[in-house]
């Protein structure tokens, strides 16, 4: 009886990825971290030297361990319920609520949706917009002597199933490229080029991490 009770307890017990404490909830984090997380949202435009605007929920400082734990715990697949909560509570922003929005996630490392895919899908569903998972990681063997920034700039391509006609059809739409973190902007720039440098292109990330000088 004690064993069955213990098994049942484990099935409903949660472990907060930020502070580490155990709690009973369906939330991604404990109540304390959840309040701190959503209470510290500062939807803003990042100051970046890129040919398109970048918007973020949080700015990731050098010693912001709280945000670091959150972002690392979200890597990979799963946690779709967290992104649904973010979409429900945080993204009713006039700058993004335009007609014919298309949400495109950063290229995944596998054939399945990862953190960026779940994030983009949640946003698209909430706004009743189109979700297109059309980017993939480019396998380029001639990158040994390239800098990290140069590698990122050339790391993304379109999936083989996307034709030039498909690309042309979304060229004049409002494209929102979705990722979890933006630092140098190389990944976003690579996606921008892969999509043919669309006129209406914005980047939306959970956190912007300014370059530490």
MONOR-V528109 format. One record per residue. N is the residue number from 0. SS is DSSP state (@ for helix, = for strand, . for the rest). OMEGA is omega in degrees with one decimal (none if undefined). Layout:
BEGIN
n=(N N)
ss=(SS SS)
omega=(OMEGA OMEGA)
END
This chain:
BEGIN
n=(0 1 2 3 4 5 6 7 8 9 10 11 12 13 14 15 16 17 18 19 20 21 22 23 24 25 26 27 28 29 30 31 32 33 34 35 36 37 38 39 40 41 42 43 44 45 46 47 48 49 50 51 52 53 54 55 56 57 58 59 60 61 62 63 64 65 66 67 68 69 70 71 72 73 74 75 76 77 78 79 80 81 82 83 84 85 86 87 88 89 90 91 92 93 94 95 96 97 98 99 100 101 102 103 104 105 106 107 108 109 110 111 112 113 114 115 116 117 118 119 120 121 122 123 124 125 126 127 128 129 130 131 132 133 134 135 136 137 138 139 140 141 142 143 144 145 146 147 148 149 150 151 152 153 154 155 156 157 158 159 160 161 162 163 164 165 166 167 168 169 170 171 172 173 174 175 176 177 178 179 180 181 182 183 184 185 186 187 188 189 190 191 192 193 194 195 196 197 198 199 200 201 202 203 204 205 206 207 208 209 210 211 212)
ss=(. @ @ @ @ @ @ @ @ @ @ @ = = = . . . . . . = = = . . . . . . @ @ @ @ @ @ @ @ @ . . . . = = . . . . . . . = = = = = = = . . . . . @ @ @ @ @ @ @ @ @ . . . . . . @ @ @ @ @ @ @ @ @ @ @ . . . . . . . . . . = = = = = . . = . . . . . . @ @ @ @ @ @ @ @ @ @ @ @ @ . . = = . . . = = = . . . . . . . . . . @ @ @ @ @ @ . . = = = . . . . . @ @ @ @ @ @ @ . . . = = = = = = = = = . . . @ @ @ @ @ @ @ @ @ . . . . . . = = = = = = = = . . . . .)
omega=(179.0 179.9 -179.6 177.7 179.1 178.7 178.6 179.5 179.9 -177.9 -178.8 -179.5 -179.5 179.5 -177.6 -178.4 -178.1 -177.0 176.5 -176.7 178.2 -178.9 178.0 -177.0 174.8 178.0 179.1 179.9 177.1 -175.5 -178.1 -179.5 179.0 178.6 179.8 -177.2 -176.4 175.8 -177.8 179.6 176.8 -178.3 -175.2 177.7 -178.1 177.2 -177.2 178.7 -178.1 -177.1 -179.7 -179.5 178.5 178.6 -179.0 175.6 -179.1 170.9 -173.3 179.8 -176.4 -175.9 -178.4 -177.1 179.4 -179.8 178.5 179.3 180.0 -175.4 178.6 179.7 -179.2 -178.2 178.1 -177.3 -179.9 178.0 -179.2 -179.0 177.4 -179.0 176.1 178.2 177.9 -179.2 -178.4 -170.8 -164.7 -168.3 171.4 -176.9 -178.3 -176.8 -176.9 -176.4 177.5 179.9 175.4 174.2 174.7 179.6 -178.8 -179.2 173.9 -177.8 179.4 176.5 179.5 -179.4 -179.4 176.7 174.8 -175.4 -179.1 179.4 178.2 179.4 -179.7 -179.6 179.6 178.9 179.9 -179.9 -178.2 -178.5 -176.9 -178.9 -178.0 176.3 -180.0 177.3 -168.8 -178.9 176.2 179.9 -178.7 176.7 -178.2 -176.7 -176.9 -177.1 -174.7 -174.7 179.0 176.2 -180.0 -179.7 179.9 177.4 -179.8 -179.6 -176.5 -172.6 -172.4 175.1 177.1 176.2 -177.0 -177.6 -178.3 -179.7 178.0 177.9 177.0 -179.0 -179.8 -177.2 179.7 -175.1 -178.5 177.8 176.3 -176.2 176.0 177.2 -172.7 176.1 -179.8 -176.4 171.7 178.1 179.1 -177.8 -178.0 -179.8 179.5 180.0 178.0 178.0 178.9 179.5 179.5 -179.8 176.9 179.6 -177.5 -176.0 -177.6 -175.4 177.0 177.6 -179.8 -177.9 174.0 -175.7 173.9 -179.7 179.6 178.4 -179.7 -178.9 none)
END
